Amino acid sequence: MKRIVIITFTLFIVLSCQKKDEAQNCEKPNSKEKAEKKTFEMYKMSEMALLMEQMYVDNQRLKARIEKGEAVGEFPSHFANIHNSIMTDPTENDDFFKKQAKVFLEAQELIYKDPENAKTHYSNAIQACISCHEVKCSGPIVRIKKLQLN
């Protein structure tokens, strides 16, 4: 009886492996098909996307300093590039964006000009980011919300 169970189990394993190999062989494209499918285009971030990535990192550091009660430092001058950085979609640089960018910069500058109220000004700056992204590009909102103070 043991032999029958062992033989049956062994046959089952062998047959299962063979079916998988056959299925994998059928799905493998030849080298010509692989070459046709693998034409990659490198994504190049726009100036605005790069600037926003840098602003995100700067605000992460600023958040940590504010939460620890440390000095906020100096206003990062590159934030002012928000007005002239080339966007991924240039049509997005409209009056709404310009107004929101101004509100953001004013709130961001107040953090450094009035460090006693840095928490309030920082929260306003982050909310300005969220408000703009709710209208323009909603993708980063979840990430931006992580910048909010605890």
N, C-alpha and C positions, 0 to 999 in steps of 0.2 A: 504494500500500500504506500509506504514511504517513497519507493522508487517511482511510482506513478505520479505522485504529487510533485516530486522533484523534477521529473521529466516534463510534466505539463507546465510547471512554472518556468523552467528553462526555455521551452519552446515559446512560451508567451513573451518572454523578454527578448529572445532573438527575433521573433516576428515583429515585435513592436519597434525594435531598433531599425530593422530593415525598412519599415514603412516610413519612418522619419527620414532616413537617408534618401529614399526615393523622392519624398516631398521636397526636401531641401535641394536636391539636384534639379528638380523641375523648375524651382523658383530662381535659381542662380542665372542672372543675365550673363551673356558673353562679354568679353572685354570691350567690344565696340559699343554695346548698349551702356556699359558703365561709363565710358568716356562721354557719351552723349548726355547722360543724366547729371554728370558732375561738372557742369559749367557754373562756377561760383562767381558771384559778383561781391566784391568787398563793400560793405556798408561804410560809408564815410559820414560821420556826424557833422551836422552843420555847426557854424560858429555859435549859434544860439543854444543848441543842444549841449555843446561842450561847456559853454558858460554856465548853463543851468546845472550841469553836473558839478562844476566847481563851486557854485553857490550852495548846492546841497551839502557838499563836504564842509564848506566853511560854516554853514549853519549847524551841522552836527557838532562841530567843535565848539561853536558859540553856545549851543544848548547845554553841553556838558559844563562849560565854564559858569554859565548862569545858574545851573542846578547846584553846583558846588559852592556858589557864592564868590567865585573868583572874579578878577578884573576882566572886563570884556575885551580890552585891547583897542585896536584902531580899526576904523571902517575900511573894509577891503575896497580899494579904489577900482578894481576890475568890475565891481557890480555895476558901475556906471555904463559899462559896455552893453548893457541890456537895450539901450536905445539904438545902437548902430550895428549890432551883430546880425549877420545874415541868417535868416530862419530857414528851416527845412522847406517850408512852404511860404514863400515871400508874400503871398496874399494875406497871410495871417497877421502881418504887421500893419494893422489898421488902427483906427482911432480908439477902439475899445482896448486893444493891447497897449497902446501908448499911454492911455489913462491909467490902466492897471499897473503898468511898469512904474509910472510916476508915484502912485500910491505905495507900491512896494518899496521903492527906493527911499521915500520919505520916512516910512515906518522903520526901515532898516537903519537909516542914518540916525534916527532918534535913539536907538539902542546905545549908540556910542556917544551921542551928545548929552544924553540924560541917563547915565548908567544906574542911577538910583531907582529908576522905573524900567529897568531893562526887561524885566519879565513881561510887563504889559506891552511894551513896544515890540518885543520879539514875537509875542503871540499875535499882535496885529500884523506884523510882517508875514508870518506864516499863513495867517488867514487871507492876506492879500494874494498869496500864491495860490491857495486853494480856490478863492473866488475867481481868479483868472482862468485857472485850469478847468473849472466847472463849465466854462463857456468854450474855451479854445481847444484844449487837448486834455481830456480826462484821464488818460493813461497813468500819469504819475501821481494822481491824488492819494492813493493808498500809501505810497512811499512818502509823500510830503507830510501826511498826517503823522508819520512816525517822528517828525521833527517837533511836534507839539510838546510843550512842557508837561511833565507829569504832575 
